[in-house]
Amino acid sequence: MEVIQTDFRINRAVRLLNENSSLTLTDLASGCTLSISRLSHLFKAETGLTLRE
């Protein structure tokens, strides 16, 4: 069985979005201690989706 590990910062981003879907991208990135650019890149790499999707 293959274990898939997701970056803990992306797990945090998903949790934050589930708790408050009206977060701005700036607030979300700050909550994950990432720049907006890095969060966007990691999110796409981990989920296959953009943050706008």
C-alpha positions as CSV (number, residue, x, y, z in Angstrom):
1,M,0.0,0.0,0.0
2,E,1.4,3.4,-1.0
3,V,1.2,6.1,1.7
4,I,0.7,9.6,0.2
5,Q,2.0,12.4,2.4
6,T,0.7,15.9,1.9
7,D,2.7,19.0,3.0
8,F,1.5,20.0,6.4
9,R,1.2,23.6,5.3
10,I,-1.3,22.6,2.6
11,N,-3.2,20.6,5.2
12,R,-3.4,23.7,7.3
13,A,-4.5,25.8,4.3
14,V,-7.4,23.4,3.6
15,R,-8.4,23.3,7.3
16,L,-8.3,27.2,7.4
17,L,-10.5,27.4,4.3
18,N,-12.9,24.9,5.7
19,E,-13.2,26.9,8.9
20,N,-13.5,30.3,7.1
21,S,-14.1,30.2,3.3
22,S,-14.0,34.0,3.1
23,L,-10.3,34.3,4.1
24,T,-8.3,36.5,1.8
25,L,-5.3,34.9,0.0
26,T,-3.1,37.2,2.1
27,D,-4.6,35.9,5.4
28,L,-4.5,32.3,4.2
29,A,-0.8,32.6,3.3
30,S,0.0,34.3,6.5
31,G,-1.8,31.5,8.5
32,C,0.4,29.0,6.7
33,T,3.6,31.0,7.2
34,L,4.1,31.2,3.5
35,S,4.2,33.8,0.8
36,I,1.2,34.0,-1.5
37,S,3.4,32.8,-4.4
38,R,4.8,29.8,-2.4
39,L,1.4,28.8,-1.1
40,S,-0.1,29.0,-4.6
41,H,2.7,26.8,-6.0
42,L,2.5,24.2,-3.2
43,F,-1.3,24.1,-3.3
44,K,-1.3,23.4,-7.1
45,A,1.5,20.8,-6.8
46,E,-0.2,19.0,-3.9
47,T,-3.9,19.2,-5.0
48,G,-3.8,19.7,-8.8
49,L,-6.1,22.7,-8.2
50,T,-5.5,26.4,-8.0
51,L,-6.5,28.3,-5.0
52,R,-9.3,30.0,-7.0
53,E,-10.8,26.6,-7.9
